[in-house]
Amino acid sequence: MESTTRARSFLSRTVTAVILTGSPERTSLAVTAGGDSFPATCQNATLLAISSLHRRYPDELQHSPYRYHPRCGGASNYATFRDDSLEDDATIMHLVRMVEAYNTARIDFHHMVHRGLVENNMKILEQRQENLQLKKDLDAVEARLCQHEIAQGQISCPKFCRVCRSQKITARKSTSRPEPVRQSLVVTPGISIQNSKRLHVR
């Protein structure tokens, strides 16, 4: 099909859209529309022409991009013809319906991805909580084991014993001598110590 658009009168904002066909089985089509501005008038004429094609050839246009255009020259499920002096774009509602139809699959896909992300985040949070609890249990077991070894005497003088991550038990170094050593070094009357090995009686 060939399509031509002729502007009869720019001042009156009236446009006639003519669709010519070279097939004897199909007749030509001409529609006239008006509007508040020249672009809006052309859009109105185009919508009326496509609506007329839908009425004549619904099967041919059913699986084409034009299936979202209105099937009649008025309000329908797919578009709304506006008669507003402040609105230049007469197909704004029509474009909204087309975008909604095109984005249906994408919206479902995004919902599926969002649900997957939420489920994964919940699993990650549960794993982190479980790991934290296991670390606490491990610290408690190590502390009890260290205390048990000290009580059994397996660790006589530990330099330090790990109780938990933030606490240490440290063995202090004694500055005083053992009691038997102190007693052996006491000087008694009549006894002197020489060279730490021989005793002489005065």
C-alpha positions, 0 to 999 in steps of 0.5 A: 500500500502507498500512503499519502497525506495532503493538507487541505487547509493549514489555517483550519487544521484539517488533514486528509489521509489517503491510502492507495492500493494497487490490488483489485481486491482492496479498495483505497481509503481516505479519511479526514481529521482535524485538530488544534495544531498541524502535528496533532491533526496529522496524528488524528488522521493517521489514527482514523486511517489505521482504525479503518484498516482494522475494521476492513482487515482485522486478520492481516493486522492482528499479528502486526505492530498495528494490533495495538492501535484502536479498532474504532474511531473512539475510545477503546481498550487500547487508546483514547482520542483526546479532544483537548485544546491544550494537548498537541499529542493526540496519541499520548494515551495510545502510546501509554497502552502500547508501552504497557503491552510491550513491557508486560513480559519485562515486568514479569521478568523483573519481578522474578529476578527481584524474588530471586535476589530476596531469597538469596539475601535471606539465605546469606543472612541465615548462613552468617548467623549460623557461622557466628553461632558456631564461632561462639560455640567453638570459643566456649569449648576451647575455654572449657578445655583449657580450664580442664587441662589446668585442673588436671595438671596437664599444663603446669606453668602455662605461659598463657592459656587462651580462654576466648578471643579477648581474654588471656590467663598469664602465669606471673613469675615469682620474685621470692625464692622457694622456702627450702632454699631460703632456709638452707641459706640462713647463717647460724651461729658457729657456721660459716659458708664458704664457696657454697660447698664446704662448711667449717666450724669455728 
